[in-house]
């Protein structure tokens, strides 16, 4: 029996999941599972191999090969693709947009599903993504859904890209956020939605520290009964 819970953080792009999940994992001493990084690795590999992004069979073959070769590693805050640190390369906007498109492909999701679940076999992980609480870890003990207004999310994303030196406009980023919300929410496989048993946190007017504190406090409440062998309340 797990003595530490699986913590899931779902939500739309720009809600602050990556920043919050890193801080929560650090505070709790848990392993961080950034599921979005896995899909971004597939997208980067598609670009590197020259596979046509619109060719579902080619893209799926890339994902299946990466999964079977265990070619993606999460090492602390670094992401390795076939031994190479691609932490920065997978965060550029073009890779993120491609990752959003290919994540809707059933074969790609199937290829990465077992890989994701293997990280949570013993508990003590913080998993963030768009379907971690609904599909990847439906029985997770601590589920949260982070959201924020479109305007806030677009501003955060624009600032993030600007700090990385990428040239874009707030208007372009706002359109990309809206399009991504539509794509993620209406895809046929594992659409973005709030798990019924997840705690909703609107991050629009909350600081990162405030969001982290709420999540950590709830996880601590769940940890005690797990250690005692009881079901968390």
C-alpha positions in Angstrom: 0.0 0.0 0.0 1.2 3.5 -0.9 2.3 5.6 2.1 2.4 8.8 0.2 -0.4 10.0 -2.2 -0.4 10.7 -5.9 -1.0 14.4 -6.4 -2.5 15.6 -9.7 -2.7 19.1 -11.0 -4.8 19.5 -14.1 -5.8 22.7 -15.9 -5.6 24.8 -19.1 -2.4 26.2 -20.6 -1.1 29.2 -18.6 -2.9 28.5 -15.4 0.5 28.1 -13.6 0.6 24.4 -13.3 4.3 24.0 -14.1 5.4 26.6 -11.6 3.0 25.4 -8.9 3.8 21.7 -9.4 7.5 22.3 -9.1 7.1 24.2 -5.9 4.7 21.7 -4.4 7.0 18.8 -5.3 9.9 20.6 -3.7 7.9 21.4 -0.5 6.6 17.9 -0.1 9.8 16.1 -1.2 7.9 14.3 -4.0 9.0 13.4 -7.5 7.7 15.8 -10.2 6.0 14.3 -13.2 5.6 16.9 -15.9 3.4 15.0 -18.4 3.4 17.9 -20.8 7.2 17.5 -21.1 6.7 14.0 -22.4 4.4 15.2 -25.2 6.8 18.0 -26.0 9.6 15.5 -26.3 7.6 13.6 -28.8 6.9 16.8 -30.7 10.6 17.7 -30.7 11.5 14.2 -31.9 9.0 14.6 -34.7 10.7 17.8 -35.8 14.2 16.3 -35.5 13.3 13.2 -37.5 11.5 15.1 -40.2 8.3 13.2 -39.7 5.3 15.0 -41.2 3.2 16.3 -38.3 0.0 15.7 -40.2 0.8 12.1 -40.8 -0.7 10.3 -37.8 1.0 7.0 -38.4 4.5 8.6 -38.6 4.0 10.7 -35.5 2.6 7.7 -33.6 5.6 5.6 -34.7 7.9 8.2 -33.2 6.0 8.2 -29.9 6.0 4.4 -29.7 9.7 4.2 -30.5 10.5 6.7 -27.7 8.4 4.8 -25.2 9.7 1.4 -26.1 13.3 2.7 -25.9 12.7 4.5 -22.6 14.2 7.4 -24.4 12.6 10.1 -22.3 14.0 10.7 -18.8 12.9 13.2 -16.1 16.0 14.0 -14.0 15.1 16.6 -11.4 14.3 19.8 -13.2 15.9 18.5 -16.4 14.3 16.6 -19.3 16.5 14.2 -21.3 15.8 12.9 -24.8 18.0 10.0 -25.7 20.5 11.3 -23.1 20.5 14.9 -24.3 19.2 17.7 -22.1 16.3 19.2 -24.0 14.8 21.2 -21.1 14.9 24.5 -23.0 14.4 23.1 -26.5 11.0 21.6 -25.7 9.7 24.9 -24.2 9.8 27.0 -27.4 6.4 28.0 -28.7 6.5 25.9 -31.9 7.2 22.7 -30.0 4.4 23.5 -27.5 1.9 24.1 -30.3 2.9 20.9 -32.1 2.7 19.0 -28.8 -0.9 20.2 -28.3 -1.9 18.9 -31.7 -0.2 15.5 -31.5 -1.4 14.9 -27.9 -4.9 14.4 -29.4 -3.7 11.4 -31.3 -4.9 8.1 -29.6 -1.8 6.1 -30.5 0.5 8.8 -29.0 -1.5 9.0 -25.8 -1.5 5.2 -25.6 2.2 5.0 -26.1 2.9 7.4 -23.2 0.2 6.2 -20.8 2.0 3.3 -19.3 5.2 5.3 -19.0 3.4 8.0 -17.0 1.7 5.5 -14.7 5.0 3.8 -14.0 6.2 6.9 -12.2 3.3 6.8 -9.8 3.4 3.1 -8.8 4.7 3.9 -5.3 3.0 7.2 -4.8 4.9 10.3 -3.7 4.6 12.1 -7.0 3.2 15.4 -8.2 1.8 14.9 -11.7 0.7 17.9 -13.8 -1.0 18.0 -17.2 -4.5 18.1 -18.7 -5.8 14.6 -18.0 -3.7 13.3 -15.1 -6.6 13.3 -12.7 -9.1 11.9 -15.2 -7.2 9.4 -17.3 -3.6 8.8 -16.1 -4.3 8.6 -12.4 -8.1 8.4 -11.9 -7.6 7.0 -8.4 -5.2 9.6 -7.2 -5.7 10.6 -3.6 -5.2 14.3 -4.0 -6.6 16.0 -7.1 -6.5 19.7 -8.0 -7.7 21.7 -11.0 -6.0 25.0 -11.6 -7.5 27.7 -13.8 -7.3 31.4 -14.4 -9.0 33.9 -16.8 -7.9 33.8 -20.4 -6.4 37.3 -20.1 -4.3 36.4 -17.1 -3.1 33.2 -18.8 -2.2 35.0 -22.0 -0.2 37.7 -20.1 1.7 35.0 -18.1 2.5 33.1 -21.3 3.6 36.2 -23.1 5.9 37.2 -20.3 7.4 33.7 -20.2 8.1 33.7 -23.9 9.6 37.3 -23.7 11.9 36.3 -20.9 13.2 33.4 -23.1 13.9 35.9 -25.9 11.1 34.7 -28.2 9.5 37.5 -30.3 5.7 37.5 -30.2 2.8 39.8 -29.3 0.3 39.6 -26.5 -2.5 39.4 -29.1 -0.9 36.4 -30.8 -0.4 34.6 -27.5 -4.0 35.3 -26.5 -5.2 33.8 -29.8 -2.9 30.8 -29.2 -4.3 30.3 -25.7 -7.9 30.4 -26.9 -7.2 28.0 -29.8 -5.4 25.6 -27.5 -8.3 25.7 -25.0 -10.7 24.8 -27.7 -8.5 22.0 -29.1 -7.7 20.5 -25.6 -11.3 20.7 -24.4 -13.0 19.2 -27.5 -10.5 16.5 -28.6 -12.0 13.0 -28.8 -9.4 11.3 -26.6 -8.9 12.5 -23.0 -10.3 16.0 -23.3 -9.4 18.7 -20.8 -11.9 18.7 -18.0 -12.1 19.1 -14.2 -12.1 15.8 -12.4 -15.3 15.5 -10.4 -13.3 14.8 -7.2 -10.7 17.6 -7.7 -10.5 20.8 -5.7 -10.8 23.8 -8.0 -8.3 26.7 -7.5 -8.8 29.9 -9.5 -5.3 31.3 -9.7 -6.3 34.6 -11.4 -5.7 36.7 -8.3 -3.6 34.4 -6.1 0.2 34.4 -5.8 2.1 31.2 -6.5 2.9 30.9 -2.8 -0.8 31.1 -1.9 -1.7 28.4 -4.3 1.2 26.2 -3.2 0.2 26.6 0.5 -3.3 25.5 -0.2 -2.2 22.4 -2.0 0.5 21.4 0.4 -1.9 21.8 3.4 -4.4 19.5 1.8 -1.8 16.9 0.9 -0.5 16.9 4.4 -4.1 16.1 5.6 -4.2 13.1 3.3 -0.7 11.8 4.2 -1.5 10.9 7.8 -4.3 8.4 7.2 -2.3 6.8 4.4 0.6 6.2 6.7 -1.8 4.7 9.2 -3.2 2.4 6.5 -6.6 4.1 6.4 -8.4 5.7 3.5 -7.9 9.4 3.3 -10.9 11.6 4.0 
